[in-house]
Amino acid sequence: MTMEKWFSLVGCVVDVIYMSKKGKFTKRRIRVLSVRDGYVRAFCIDSGAQRVFLAENVLAAELVSRNVS
């Protein structure tokens, strides 16, 4: 996914499949908080905590809901 696409998802809820630095695959539901320098800062709905994802390690992303504000 391009960085421009990530910018358009700020405030949205997105399901992602992510590969960690150690090669572990996870599926998470996140609310995108900000995008900067190749990183996506998000609130992980599954864990209830903020997380930072390296955008290039997001293997798939599907929009769940748009930001309503």
CYANA upper distance limits for C-alpha pairs under 8 A (distance plus 0.5 A):
  1 MET  CA      5 LYS  CA      6.98
  1 MET  CA      6 TRP  CA      7.76
  1 MET  CA     55 ALA  CA      8.23
  1 MET  CA     56 GLU  CA      8.12
  1 MET  CA     58 VAL  CA      8.23
  1 MET  CA     60 ALA  CA      8.41
  1 MET  CA     61 ALA  CA      8.45
  2 THR  CA      6 TRP  CA      7.11
  3 MET  CA      7 PHE  CA      6.81
  3 MET  CA     35 VAL  CA      8.32
  3 MET  CA     38 GLY  CA      7.61
  3 MET  CA     55 ALA  CA      8.18
  4 GLU  CA      8 SER  CA      7.08
  5 LYS  CA      9 LEU  CA      7.14
  6 TRP  CA     10 VAL  CA      7.32
  6 TRP  CA     35 VAL  CA      7.26
  6 TRP  CA     40 VAL  CA      8.21
  7 PHE  CA     34 SER  CA      8.06
  7 PHE  CA     35 VAL  CA      6.72
  9 LEU  CA     13 VAL  CA      8.41
  9 LEU  CA     32 VAL  CA      6.96
  9 LEU  CA     66 ARG  CA      8.10
 10 VAL  CA     31 ARG  CA      8.19
 10 VAL  CA     32 VAL  CA      5.38
 10 VAL  CA     33 LEU  CA      6.06
 10 VAL  CA     34 SER  CA      6.34
 10 VAL  CA     35 VAL  CA      7.96
 10 VAL  CA     67 ASN  CA      8.19
 11 GLY  CA     31 ARG  CA      6.60
 11 GLY  CA     32 VAL  CA      5.77
 11 GLY  CA     33 LEU  CA      6.30
 11 GLY  CA     66 ARG  CA      7.63
 11 GLY  CA     67 ASN  CA      5.43
 12 CYS  CA     31 ARG  CA      5.96
 12 CYS  CA     32 VAL  CA      6.26
 12 CYS  CA     63 LEU  CA      7.88
 12 CYS  CA     64 VAL  CA      8.07
 12 CYS  CA     65 SER  CA      6.31
 12 CYS  CA     66 ARG  CA      5.12
 12 CYS  CA     67 ASN  CA      5.23
 13 VAL  CA     29 ARG  CA      7.39
 13 VAL  CA     30 ILE  CA      6.01
 13 VAL  CA     31 ARG  CA      4.81
 13 VAL  CA     32 VAL  CA      7.04
 13 VAL  CA     63 LEU  CA      6.85
 13 VAL  CA     64 VAL  CA      5.85
 13 VAL  CA     65 SER  CA      5.70
 13 VAL  CA     66 ARG  CA      7.06
 13 VAL  CA     67 ASN  CA      8.09
 14 VAL  CA     29 ARG  CA      6.21
 14 VAL  CA     30 ILE  CA      5.89
 14 VAL  CA     31 ARG  CA      6.78
 14 VAL  CA     32 VAL  CA      7.92
 14 VAL  CA     61 ALA  CA      6.93
 14 VAL  CA     62 GLU  CA      6.03
 14 VAL  CA     63 LEU  CA      5.04
 14 VAL  CA     64 VAL  CA      5.64
 14 VAL  CA     65 SER  CA      7.59
 15 ASP  CA     27 LYS  CA      7.62
 15 ASP  CA     28 ARG  CA      6.23
 15 ASP  CA     29 ARG  CA      4.87
 15 ASP  CA     30 ILE  CA      6.80
 15 ASP  CA     61 ALA  CA      6.10
 15 ASP  CA     62 GLU  CA      5.69
 15 ASP  CA     63 LEU  CA      6.97
 15 ASP  CA     64 VAL  CA      7.14
 16 VAL  CA     27 LYS  CA      6.13
 16 VAL  CA     28 ARG  CA      5.92
 16 VAL  CA     29 ARG  CA      6.84
 16 VAL  CA     30 ILE  CA      7.98
 16 VAL  CA     58 VAL  CA      7.12
 16 VAL  CA     59 LEU  CA      7.91
 16 VAL  CA     60 ALA  CA      6.04
 16 VAL  CA     61 ALA  CA      4.90
 16 VAL  CA     62 GLU  CA      7.02
 17 ILE  CA     25 PHE  CA      7.34
 17 ILE  CA     26 THR  CA      6.13
 17 ILE  CA     27 LYS  CA      4.94
 17 ILE  CA     28 ARG  CA      7.05
 17 ILE  CA     58 VAL  CA      6.45
 17 ILE  CA     59 LEU  CA      6.06
 17 ILE  CA     60 ALA  CA      5.68
 17 ILE  CA     61 ALA  CA      7.08
 18 TYR  CA     25 PHE  CA      6.08
 18 TYR  CA     26 THR  CA      5.83
 18 TYR  CA     27 LYS  CA      6.83
 18 TYR  CA     28 ARG  CA      8.30
 18 TYR  CA     57 ASN  CA      6.30
 18 TYR  CA     58 VAL  CA      4.99
 18 TYR  CA     59 LEU  CA      6.15
 18 TYR  CA     60 ALA  CA      7.80
 19 MET  CA     23 GLY  CA      6.06
 19 MET  CA     24 LYS  CA      5.92
 19 MET  CA     25 PHE  CA      5.04
 19 MET  CA     26 THR  CA      7.03
 19 MET  CA     57 ASN  CA      5.88
 19 MET  CA     58 VAL  CA      7.00
 19 MET  CA     59 LEU  CA      7.57
 20 SER  CA     24 LYS  CA      5.70
 20 SER  CA     25 PHE  CA      6.99
 20 SER  CA     26 THR  CA      8.40
 20 SER  CA     57 ASN  CA      7.54
 28 ARG  CA     44 CYS  CA      7.30
 28 ARG  CA     45 ILE  CA      8.08
 28 ARG  CA     46 ASP  CA      6.88
 29 ARG  CA     44 CYS  CA      6.53
 29 ARG  CA     45 ILE  CA      6.10
 29 ARG  CA     46 ASP  CA      6.65
 30 ILE  CA     42 ALA  CA      6.46
 30 ILE  CA     43 PHE  CA      5.98
 30 ILE  CA     44 CYS  CA      4.92
 30 ILE  CA     45 ILE  CA      5.98
 30 ILE  CA     46 ASP  CA      8.18
 31 ARG  CA     42 ALA  CA      5.91
 31 ARG  CA     43 PHE  CA      5.66
 31 ARG  CA     44 CYS  CA      7.06
 31 ARG  CA     45 ILE  CA      7.69
 32 VAL  CA     40 VAL  CA      7.46
 32 VAL  CA     41 ARG  CA      6.81
 32 VAL  CA     42 ALA  CA      4.91
 32 VAL  CA     43 PHE  CA      7.12
 33 LEU  CA     40 VAL  CA      8.04
 33 LEU  CA     41 ARG  CA      5.99
 33 LEU  CA     42 ALA  CA      5.32
 33 LEU  CA     43 PHE  CA      7.36
 34 SER  CA     40 VAL  CA      6.49
 34 SER  CA     41 ARG  CA      5.70
 34 SER  CA     42 ALA  CA      7.37
 35 VAL  CA     39 TYR  CA      6.26
 35 VAL  CA     40 VAL  CA      5.12
 35 VAL  CA     41 ARG  CA      6.69
 36 ARG  CA     40 VAL  CA      7.14
 38 GLY  CA     54 LEU  CA      6.70
 38 GLY  CA     55 ALA  CA      6.04
 38 GLY  CA     56 GLU  CA      7.85
 39 TYR  CA     52 VAL  CA      7.06
 39 TYR  CA     53 PHE  CA      6.07
 39 TYR  CA     54 LEU  CA      5.13
 39 TYR  CA     55 ALA  CA      5.74
 40 VAL  CA     52 VAL  CA      6.17
 40 VAL  CA     53 PHE  CA      5.58
 40 VAL  CA     54 LEU  CA      6.85
 40 VAL  CA     55 ALA  CA      6.46
 41 ARG  CA     50 GLN  CA      7.74
 41 ARG  CA     51 ARG  CA      6.47
 41 ARG  CA     52 VAL  CA      5.00
 41 ARG  CA     53 PHE  CA      6.91
 42 ALA  CA     50 GLN  CA      6.15
 42 ALA  CA     51 ARG  CA      5.95
 42 ALA  CA     52 VAL  CA      6.73
 42 ALA  CA     53 PHE  CA      8.29
 43 PHE  CA     48 GLY  CA      7.49
 43 PHE  CA     49 ALA  CA      6.24
 43 PHE  CA     50 GLN  CA      4.77
 43 PHE  CA     51 ARG  CA      6.58
 44 CYS  CA     48 GLY  CA      6.09
 44 CYS  CA     49 ALA  CA      5.99
 44 CYS  CA     50 GLN  CA      6.29
 44 CYS  CA     51 ARG  CA      6.86
 45 ILE  CA     49 ALA  CA      7.74
 53 PHE  CA     57 ASN  CA      7.91
 53 PHE  CA     58 VAL  CA      8.08
 54 LEU  CA     58 VAL  CA      7.62
